[in-house]
Structure formats: structure tokens, C-alpha cells
């Protein structure tokens, strides 16, 4: 059985919608149900802090905040893949919308679309091209506590 183009678009859109709902749900879990500081198991490469073995860890369905973060990440990767496929399948439509009917000023529309695409790519690549710094954990915690107290 061959899947018709409209049915394939519907299936792709439904998968994208479900992945987006999953991302929103896991985002709410990370923000409200398992907020930062809700505990870490110690398997994330940091070990347990002093007294950490006695601190309680908040779990949801047997998973820690870190594990929910992994679910959130892989949902985002899946959504990116499905939306890329969606964009690929609608590429002729995208080109037609950018080019539009030949008229005065249509070159500006193409230039703005190109600049928007370059801007999005630059924004997506910026974290990978930026340098990181190593700071002692205690100093960061002190700075954050001080900034929180100033509010």
C-alpha cells in the first residue's frame, strides 16, 4: 500500500505534534515537578556533595531530573528531525512563498529570507563556537545566592 502525499503529511504533522506535546510536558516536569536542586543521584559525573548521601532525591516515575532532561533532549532531537522532513517535503511551497510573484521589491523579500536563515544558523551554532570557563562550584553557588538575595 502506497501512502498518499496528504496522508503522509498528516502522519508527519501528527508525529510532530505529539513530540511537541512531549517536549512541553517534560519541560513542565523539569521546571515545576523536579526543579533544580531536587536532588541528584551522583551518576552524572559529579559524585555526591558533602552530606549528599543523606539528602533526599525527588523522583517521578522512577526517574530523576537528569533522566527527565535526557527524555526532553531526545524528544527535541526527534522533533527537529520530523520538522526537517516536513520542511523538505514542502520545499517547493517555501521557495514559492519566498520568491512570490515577480514584482517590485521581491528581491528584498528574498534577501530578508536569506538573512533570516543566516541569522538562525548563527544562533544555532553560537553555543558550539563559544568558549566555556571552569569555575569552582562554591563560587558559582555563592554568586547565585548573593544575586538572589539582592532581588
Secondary structure, DSSP 4 states (H G I P E B T S, - for coil): -PPPHHHHHHHHHHHHHHHHHHHHHHHHIIIIIS-TTS---STTTT-PPTTTTTS----BTTB-HHHHHHHHHHHHHHHHHHHHHHHHHTHHHHHHHHH-SS-TTHHHHHHHHHHHHHHHHHHHHHHHHS------HHHHHHHHHHHHHH-
